Amino acid sequence: MDTQQAIAPSRAPSAGVVHINIRLTDGYSIISNRLSQHRDMSLLAIGLGTHIQSLPAGRRIGVKALAAIFPESEARIAAALRELEHHGFLRRTRERVRGGRVATRTESYNHPEAAARRAEAGARAGAVATSARVIDPAPAPVRVPEREPAPAPVPVPASEPPVAREPDPVPRLVPPPAAPKPPPPPLPFPRRPSAPLFDEAARLLAGLQVSAPLFALSEVDVERLTPGVAAWLERGVRPDAVRVALTDDPPVPLRHPAKLLRHRLIALLPPPVPAAVPVVPLQNCDDCDRAFRSPVPGCCGECRDVRAYADDEPCLLGA
């Protein structure tokens, strides 16, 4: 009887990708997984970043140069470059080159976090070296004044009896004066006063005694309280709501109705009406003629990106 032989399990996974790797000796680049497995960037940005990191230094990576190689449009390539720049894999600076021209230098980073830490450490070391050059001046010597000799005691004649000193009078404990009371808060005043607004506020105050007889005001009280009611009406509060807020649940007995109204006008003042959000008008893009919202005419966002990464000026790539 034949003996059954155990079959060795396959090392390949039962599902998912299977890597068939061949050792490379030329024509390859080392790409960090921080770029190739980035979760917050699009596949187009990851692929474009991989392509840029595989290029030699000095290669042009403008939008038009990349669009001439790949089938994606200039707008999509510009958006992908903007993604790489936002996540720190690209950095664009402008510097002067020979001849007085201004060139755009593009730096490609395979580890943005480590590059940022290295730059921060270099800046900190430079600051420490600069502060170390400053020599603190030697402190000036402190002169200690010599102690004066004590005066010699004055001899008292034996014939004169000693004079008894009267005890010092005990200071009287006078209570401090009462602290002055803070001034009362000012009455609200409308931001945009007008005659119709003040007239309506005065009519409301004069008519309070019709619905609430306890709030019978004098002509002087109506004149003083009118700006406060006008501020309420300016903030969008209806006259009926103002009347209820000022006269509801008064204390018993009500001795000074004008003072109560002043207090409530200040303490219960509602917030101002929020300003309306302005509507941004539609504009037609000067390049692609598509509609976009902007307060001023010009180009849309995609066309601005295309212009930002244009090849009109020299572009240097630094690894």
Secondary structure, DSSP 4 states (H G I P E B T S, - for coil): -PPPPPPPPPSS-SSS--------SSS-----HHHHT-SSS-HHHHHHHHHHHTSPTT----HHHHHTTSSS-HHHHHHHHHHHHHTTSEEEEEEE-GGG-EEEEEEE-S-HHHHHHHHHHHHHHHHHHHHHTPPPPPPPPPPPPPPPPPPPPPPPPTTSPPPPPPPPPPPP-PPPPPPPPPPPPPPP--SS--HHHHHHHHHHHHTHHHH-TT----HHHHHHHHHHHHHHHHTT--HHHHHHHHHSS--SS-S-HHHHHHHHHHHTPPPPPPPPPPPPPEEE-TTT--EEE-SS-S--HHHHHHHHT-SSS-EEEE-
